[in-house]
Amino acid sequence: MDGGPDEKDPEAVYAHYALQRLRIRPQEFFEMDRKEKAFVIASIDIRIKEEQKEAKRAKRKKK
């Protein structure tokens, strides 16, 4: 076991991202109501897609 979030538990993966990137403590994340948590998760998904696009752009510029 590597000590990271359990990839079989998507909510734990989102809580990990929220902590690392958004500075939202896991307790705060898990105590959110459904709508608030759904909004944060959707926002994380959008941010990840943007980060992936930026990474692709940066990689193309290096070549």
N, C-alpha and C positions, 0 to 999 in steps of 0.2 A: 504494500500500500504506500502510495507516494505522498499522502497527506493533503492532496488537492480535493476539490469538490467532486462528489460522486457523479460521473457522467451519466449514470442511469437515472439520476434525479435532476431533471431539467431546472426545477425551481432552485436547487442548490447551486447550479451553474450560474443562473441569473443572480442569485444572492452574492456569489463570489465576484462576478463582474461588477455588480453594484458597489460592493465594498472597494474593490481595487480601482475602479475608474471614476465612480461617482461619489465615493466616500459616504455611502449609505450603509450603516451598520447592519449586520444580518438580523439582529433583533428588530430593528426598525422595518426592514424589508418584510420579514415574516409576519409582523403585526399589522401590515397594511390591509385594508379591506380589498375585496376582489377587484373592484374597479380601479383603485389606485395602483395596485400591483400590476394589473393588466396594462395600464398606461405606462408604467415604468418598464415593463418587459417589452412593450412595443417600441418605446423610445430606445431601449438597448439594441433591439433588432435593427432599427434605423441607423443608429450610430455605428454598429458593427459593419453594416453594408457600406457606409461612407468610409470607414477605416479601410475596408478591403479595396474600395475604388482608389483611395489615395495610395495604398501600397502598390497597386498595379501601375498607377501613373508614375510613381517614383521609380519603380523597377524599369519601366520603359525609358525613362529619362536617363538612367544609368547606362543603357546600351548604346 
